[in-house]
């Protein structure tokens, strides 16, 4: 493999890697609608989660509120760390 081919391959891999990081970064942010759906699901009486995991349901409710919306974005740090 000559130097020019090697440089081209490295260049293409770098472009792919940067594009993948950008894609993963954009998709890590939970949307407000997703939080609403999650909160609606955990509040369902049929699942009985309010009895089994009351603190979890309360925490999801707090994160779902507008004043604590920033907590739901903590997932980006986990995604970028790995």
N, CA, C and O of each residue as an XYZ file, in Angstrom:
328
protein
N       0.854     -1.175      0.000
C       0.000      0.000      0.000
C       0.900      1.238      0.000
O       1.789      1.370      0.841
N       0.665      2.120     -0.929
C       1.509      3.308     -0.994
C       0.996      4.385     -0.034
O      -0.092      4.276      0.532
N       1.797      5.400      0.125
C       1.505      6.462      1.097
C       0.202      7.202      0.763
O      -0.569      7.521      1.668
N      -0.043      7.470     -0.480
C      -1.231      8.214     -0.900
C      -2.505      7.421     -0.576
O      -3.487      8.002     -0.114
N      -2.501      6.123     -0.810
C      -3.652      5.287     -0.495
C      -3.883      5.241      1.003
O      -5.023      5.310      1.462
N      -2.820      5.127      1.758
C      -2.930      5.099      3.216
C      -3.509      6.411      3.755
O      -4.392      6.396      4.612
N      -3.015      7.530      3.255
C      -3.528      8.831      3.686
C      -5.001      8.984      3.327
O      -5.777      9.526      4.114
N      -5.389      8.515      2.158
C      -6.797      8.602      1.748
C      -7.681      7.768      2.669
O      -8.756      8.217      3.065
N      -7.241      6.562      3.012
C      -8.014      5.715      3.921
C      -8.143      6.360      5.297
O      -9.224      6.370      5.885
N      -7.048      6.891      5.802
C      -7.095      7.573      7.104
C      -8.047      8.755      7.046
O      -8.838      8.971      7.965
N      -7.970      9.509      5.977
C      -8.858     10.666      5.803
C     -10.329     10.233      5.798
O     -11.157     10.860      6.458
N     -10.653      9.183      5.070
C     -12.037      8.705      5.014
C     -12.507      8.190      6.369
O     -13.646      8.441      6.764
N     -11.644      7.472      7.084
C     -12.015      6.990      8.417
C     -12.240      8.149      9.384
O     -13.154      8.099     10.207
N     -11.425      9.181      9.294
C     -11.617     10.342     10.152
C     -12.937     11.049      9.851
O     -13.644     11.462     10.771
N     -13.262     11.186      8.598
C     -14.551     11.784      8.223
C     -15.700     10.950      8.758
O     -16.658     11.490      9.313
N     -15.612      9.641      8.595
C     -16.652      8.755      9.125
C     -16.774      8.893     10.636
O     -17.884      8.994     11.159
N     -15.653      8.900     11.341
C     -15.661      8.981     12.800
C     -16.268     10.294     13.280
O     -17.073     10.295     14.211
N     -15.899     11.398     12.669
C     -16.446     12.702     13.048
C     -17.943     12.763     12.758
O     -18.708     13.291     13.565
N     -18.362     12.235     11.626
C     -19.800     12.209     11.303
C     -20.559     11.328     12.291
O     -21.663     11.679     12.708
N     -19.985     10.194     12.669
C     -20.639      9.309     13.636
C     -20.750      9.983     14.996
O     -21.789      9.882     15.649
N     -19.700     10.667     15.435
C     -19.764     11.387     16.710
C     -20.837     12.468     16.689
O     -21.565     12.646     17.665
N     -20.931     13.178     15.591
C     -21.962     14.214     15.474
C     -23.357     13.589     15.515
O     -24.256     14.106     16.178
N     -23.530     12.484     14.809
C     -24.825     11.804     14.806
C     -25.183     11.310     16.202
O     -26.307     11.518     16.660
N     -24.246     10.662     16.883
C     -24.520     10.172     18.232
C     -24.780     11.316     19.194
O     -25.624     11.200     20.082
N     -24.070     12.410     19.029
C     -24.282     13.565     19.902
C     -25.664     14.163     19.741
O     -26.292     14.555     20.724
N     -26.138     14.235     18.520
C     -27.467     14.796     18.265
C     -28.553     13.885     18.808
O     -29.567     14.363     19.317
N     -28.356     12.593     18.706
C     -29.403     11.658     19.117
C     -29.388     11.337     20.601
O     -30.280     10.626     21.064
N     -28.423     11.825     21.373
C     -28.395     11.511     22.799
C     -29.326     12.404     23.606
O     -29.677     12.062     24.735
N     -29.723     13.516     23.064
C     -30.581     14.417     23.826
C     -32.008     13.892     23.879
O     -32.648     13.742     22.838
N     -32.518     13.608     25.079
C     -33.917     13.203     25.161
C     -34.824     14.411     24.902
O     -34.573     15.512     25.392
N     -35.834     14.186     24.157
C     -36.757     15.257     23.835
C     -37.829     15.374     24.907
O     -38.077     14.427     25.653
N     -38.450     16.516     24.978
C     -39.505     16.728     25.961
C     -40.654     15.741     25.743
O     -41.265     15.272     26.703
N     -40.936     15.436     24.506
C     -42.020     14.482     24.218
C     -41.691     13.095     24.752
O     -42.572     12.399     25.256
N     -40.414     12.686     24.643
C     -40.020     11.384     25.161
C     -40.153     11.327     26.682
O     -40.550     10.302     27.236
N     -39.826     12.414     27.342
C     -39.981     12.457     28.801
C     -41.458     12.387     29.186
O     -41.820     11.729     30.162
N     -42.295     13.058     28.426
C     -43.738     12.995     28.688
C     -44.264     11.570     28.534
O     -45.053     11.097     29.353
N     -43.820     10.896     27.482
C     -44.256      9.512     27.244
C     -43.775      8.612     28.375
O     -44.538      7.787     28.876
N     -42.518      8.764     28.780
C     -41.988      7.945     29.868
C     -42.771      8.174     31.154
O     -43.113      7.217     31.849
N     -43.052      9.413     31.472
C     -43.798      9.720     32.693
C     -45.217      9.176     32.616
O     -45.742      8.677     33.612
N     -45.833      9.263     31.466
C     -47.180      8.707     31.287
C     -47.165      7.190     31.472
O     -48.079      6.628     32.076
N     -46.133      6.531     30.954
C     -46.041      5.074     31.062
C     -45.824      4.646     32.511
O     -46.480      3.716     32.980
N     -44.914      5.310     33.227
C     -44.634      4.875     34.599
C     -45.780      5.187     35.553
O     -45.859      4.593     36.628
N     -46.661      6.099     35.185
C     -47.812      6.413     36.033
C     -48.988      5.473     35.807
O     -49.976      5.553     36.537
N     -48.915      4.590     34.825
C     -50.026      3.684     34.525
C     -50.330      2.795     35.729
O     -49.426      2.146     36.256
N     -51.583      2.755     36.172
C     -51.936      1.904     37.313
C     -51.722      0.420     37.034
O     -51.457     -0.349     37.958
N     -51.834      0.011     35.780
C     -51.677     -1.407     35.447
C     -50.252     -1.886     35.711
O     -50.048     -3.054     36.042
N     -49.277     -1.015     35.572
C     -47.890     -1.401     35.807
C     -47.542     -1.454     37.295
O     -46.620     -2.164     37.697
N     -48.271     -0.712     38.096
C     -48.099     -0.710     39.548
C     -46.709     -0.207     39.959
O     -46.212     -0.569     41.026
N     -46.089      0.610     39.132
C     -44.749      1.105     39.439
C     -44.750      2.125     40.561
O     -43.745      2.279     41.255
N     -45.866      2.830     40.754
C     -45.923      3.815     41.827
C     -45.858      3.144     43.193
O     -45.437      3.765     44.169
N     -46.262      1.907     43.270
C     -46.193      1.167     44.526
C     -44.822      0.481     44.661
O     -44.230      0.477     45.740
N     -44.331     -0.092     43.569
C     -43.078     -0.849     43.614
C     -41.869      0.093     43.690
O     -40.962     -0.131     44.492
N     -41.853      1.128     42.872
C     -40.732      2.075     42.818
C     -41.247      3.514     42.973
O     -41.179      4.287     42.018
N     -41.751      3.884     44.136
C     -42.316      5.233     44.270
C     -41.284      6.344     44.075
O     -41.605      7.388     43.507
N     -40.061      6.133     44.534
C     -39.029      7.170     44.383
C     -38.665      7.376     42.915
O     -38.427      8.504     42.485
N     -38.622      6.291     42.149
C     -38.306      6.394     40.726
C     -39.387      7.182     39.978
O     -39.080      8.057     39.169
N     -40.624      6.868     40.253
C     -41.730      7.572     39.591
C     -41.715      9.051     39.974
O     -41.959      9.917     39.133
N     -41.429      9.335     41.241
C     -41.367     10.737     41.687
C     -40.200     11.462     41.009
O     -40.336     12.615     40.599
N     -39.057     10.783     40.892
C     -37.896     11.394     40.262
C     -38.163     11.688     38.787
O     -37.814     12.760     38.293
N     -38.779     10.739     38.086
C     -39.114     10.966     36.673
C     -40.086     12.132     36.548
O     -39.990     12.924     35.610
N     -41.019     12.241     37.489
C     -41.941     13.378     37.486
C     -41.227     14.695     37.679
O     -41.563     15.687     37.031
N     -40.240     14.717     38.569
C     -39.478     15.956     38.796
C     -38.643     16.335     37.574
O     -38.573     17.505     37.198
N     -38.021     15.345     36.969
C     -37.225     15.621     35.768
C     -38.126     16.120     34.647
O     -37.710     16.942     33.830
N     -39.343     15.631     34.609
C     -40.285     16.014     33.566
C     -40.762     17.449     33.720
O     -41.222     18.057     32.753
N     -40.658     17.995     34.925
C     -41.066     19.381     35.140
C     -40.100     20.326     34.439
O     -38.936     19.984     34.229
N     -40.565     21.478     34.087
C     -39.740     22.445     33.363
C     -38.543     22.916     34.176
O     -37.483     23.160     33.600
N     -38.671     23.053     35.493
C     -37.569     23.585     36.290
C     -36.411     22.605     36.427
O     -35.301     23.013     36.767
N     -36.647     21.322     36.169
C     -35.592     20.326     36.268
C     -35.310     19.652     34.929
O     -34.766     18.548     34.910
N     -35.653     20.265     33.836
C     -35.481     19.676     32.517
C     -34.009     19.384     32.215
O     -33.702     18.467     31.453
N     -33.101     20.159     32.808
C     -31.677     19.964     32.526
C     -31.164     18.605     33.000
O     -30.172     18.115     32.461
N     -31.797     17.988     33.979
C     -31.347     16.693     34.478
C     -31.519     15.619     33.404
O     -30.724     14.681     33.336
N     -32.522     15.745     32.588
C     -32.752     14.740     31.556
C     -31.662     14.739     30.494
O     -31.537     13.773     29.741
N     -30.867     15.810     30.421
C     -29.799     15.884     29.431
C     -28.485     15.286     29.930
O     -27.485     15.333     29.214
N     -28.462     14.726     31.138
C     -27.249     14.131     31.678
C     -26.808     12.900     30.903
O     -25.652     12.491     31.015
N     -27.689     12.304     30.126
C     -27.347     11.120     29.353
C     -26.247     11.396     28.344
O     -25.522     10.475     27.969
N     -26.102     12.621     27.899
C     -25.065     12.907     26.910
C     -23.687     12.637     27.484
O     -22.795     12.191     26.761
N     -23.493     12.902     28.781
C     -22.175     12.673     29.362
C     -21.863     11.180     29.411
O     -20.714     10.786     29.208
N     -22.847     10.358     29.672
C     -22.634      8.905     29.667
C     -22.309      8.421     28.257
O     -21.416      7.594     28.076
N     -23.020      8.926     27.273
C     -22.768      8.498     25.899
C     -21.390      8.918     25.407
O     -20.694      8.132     24.765
N     -20.995     10.140     25.701
C     -19.701     10.602     25.225
C     -18.563      9.967     26.020
O     -17.457      9.823     25.499
N     -18.814      9.584     27.271
C     -17.758      8.969     28.076
C     -17.413      7.574     27.578
O     -16.288      7.107     27.756
N     -18.367      6.918     26.961
C     -18.097      5.564     26.481
C     -17.782      5.612     25.012
O     -17.522      4.574     24.402
